[in-house]
Amino acid sequence: MADYDYDVLVIGAGPGGYVAAIRAAQLGLKTACAESRETLGGTCLNVGCIPSKALLNASEKFAEASSGALAKFGVKIENVSLDLDAMHGQRRDAVKGLTGGIEFLFKKNKVEWLKGLATFTAADTVSVGGRTVRAKNIVIATGSSVTPLPGVTIDHEVVLDSTSALEIPQVPKHMVVIGGGVIGLELGSVWKRLGAKVTVVEYLDQVLPGMDGEVRKEAAKIFKKQGLDIRTSTKVTKVERRGGSATVTVEPAAGGASETIEADAVLVSIGRRPNTEGLGLDKAGLAVNKRGQIETNHDFSTSVRGVWAIGDVIPGPMLAHKAEDEGIAVAENIAGLTGIVNHDVIPSVVYTHPEIAGVGLTEEDAKAKGEVKVGKFPMLANSRAKAIDDTTGFVKIIADAKTDRVLGVWIIATPAGTLIGQAAQAMEFGASSEDIAYTCNAHPTHNEAIKEAAMAVLGKPIHA
């Protein structure tokens, strides 16, 4: 038997892949990572999480300055103008700095970057960049890509996906967002703040599928108040481009009369699908399930010995931080350690304003499993939120009625994405609502709302 070129070969350098490669190298394994992009970091870093957050932040600053919202704080600004090129430049700088940082980490940890698209030729062998390499362990971490809408052609000029929606050279007059999920609402809110009219079309009866029902309803109210035209229970049947604009034909999801919406930008954001095509999985002896995913065991091993899979290509939420944790775990499992990811405690965040975050079970799912207690605390009663005059939202904690163990936490608040970390850590340690209620939080902080919501579970909030 020929010698292996590597102990570990990771296919894909996204959040899961590059973390897996670095961790494997740290554990003394000879490691390489195959990536066909010109830069490392995958979708998240190059055209997803990071650039979208840069635009969200910049657009929020512009909206604050141009709307006169700062006047109540004694900050009066006149003649505000938008330099969209500069805004895009800042976004690109953020991406460039972080992708370069990963390349530095690869060199620091002696991870070899194999540039090219990797394809299996056998269970332990791949072809990449014109060469054939053999590895004792191969980790599939190829991520996901935009789910296409049947019959709709994305031209990246008028009909956009989440990548091209980051690169719009001028603010559209009217953007139609197809899909009321996280990506659609985040990017829709960016262009709304910059001056576009935004219409969100969602097939389901509420936006943000999968999140807590009460949170979904409240979020819809907030977005409508901000000026987004949200049309739920509506399906898109056709998108026709005409020059520099498009006609979107919609009708009730349950059937009925159709109508058309004219727009100069259409964002298709109906979800993502795993990148498993073109990998030559059959040559490795692997098959995918009905959703195109690779099934794995709890340790991320597949049905083929020496082949592992993590991130968006396996079942579970398509989230960068989930993939990162799985990357660490799979490397440790390959090295003979015990790598575990608690998939019951994976937080999710929507980076709109205010932010929306959740971890664990929704109230609906928790009730389906047994009796629960629920505690809520409004941000309107939080001292820090009052002090900065940003009081939209609430914290909601769901606990088991018998054991008091926290089953889920849902937050709408400006720093919800940061606050949810406290809840996730508490849940990871099996905290009860009483544990959280009797944890001292600094005053005045937004975190006190989590403490008060936990006290509300026990029926004794102080400030509400």
C-alpha positions, 0 to 999 in steps of 0.5 A: 500500500502506498504511503499517504500524502496527508493524515488529513485532507479537508475539502473546503476552506469555509468556517468548518473546513479551515477550522478543521484543518487548523485544529488537525494541524495543531494536533500534530497531523499532517494536514492539507485543505483543498479550496477552489476560491482565490481566497479562503473563508468560504461563502460566509467570509467572502460573500455571506456573513461578514460582508453582509454584516459590514453593509448592515452596520454601514447602512444603519449608520447612514440611516441614523445620520440621514433620518434625524434620529440623532437629533434627540441626543443633541446631534444635529446633522444636515446635508447627509449624502450617501457614498455607496462606493465608499460603503462597498469599499469598507465592506471589501476591506473587511473581507480582505483583512479576514481572508488574509488572516486565515491564509496567515493562520494556515502558514502559521499552523503548517496547513498546506493549501491545495488550490483547486476543486477536489474530486474523489477518485477513490475513498482515500484519493482525490484529484485537485489542481492537476495532481492526485493526492491520497489522505488517511482521512478526508473531511468533506466541508464544501458548504452550501449554495443558493437554492434556485427558484424554478423558472427564475434566471438569476442574471446578477444584474436585475435578478440577484442572489445573496452574493450579487445583492451585496454588489449593487452599484446604486440604490434600487428604487424598488427591490422585491425580496423573494423569501422572508428568511434571515438573508432576505430580511437582512439584505432587504433592510440594508437597501431599505435604509439606503432609500429603496422601497422593499417588498418581501414576498414569503410563501409561508404565513409568517416570516423567519421560518423555524423561529419562535412563533411569538418572535416571528409575529413581533418581528413582522410588526417591527419590520412593517413599522420600519417600512418594509412591505411584507406579503406573507402567504404569497407565492411568486409564479414568474419573474420576467426581466425587461431591460433594467427592471423586472416584473414579478408575478405573485398570487396567494399561496392557497391559490387565487388571482395573480398580480404583478409587481414592478421592480428594478431589483429582485433578490431571490433568497429562498434558502440554501442547498448543500454543495455535494454535486461534482465531488465524485461521491460515488467514487468514494462509495458515498450517497446523499439523502433526499435533501442532497446531504451526507448522513454522518454518525455522531462523531461526523464519520460517514458510512465509508471508513476514513471519510468524514463530513461537517457543516452545511453538507450534513443535516442540521442548521446551515450556520457558520458557527455550527460548522466551526464547532463541528470542524474542531470536533471532527479533527479531535475525533480523527486524532483519537480524542473526543470531539462533541457538538451539542446540537440542541444548543446552537444559537441563531441570529438575525442581524436586523435592527433590532437583532433577533436571536434564539437558542434551543426550543421554540415555545411551540416545540417545547409544549409539544414535548411537555408542560412548560413555564414561560417568562418574558421581560420587555426591553422597555423596562430595561435601564440600559435600553431606556438610557439609550432610547432603544427599547424595542423587543423582549427576552423570553425564556422557556423552562420545563415546568417540572425541572425548571431546566431552560429549554429555549431562549428568544430575544428581540433587542438591539444586542440580541446576537451578543446576549444570546451567548449568555443564554447558550452558555447557561443552557450548555451547563444545564441551567435552570431558570432559577440559576439564571435568575440568581446570577448577578448581572452588571447594572445598567446592562442589557443582560439584566433583561435575561435575569428578569425574564428568568425571574418572570419564569419563577413569577417574580420579576422586579421591574415588570 
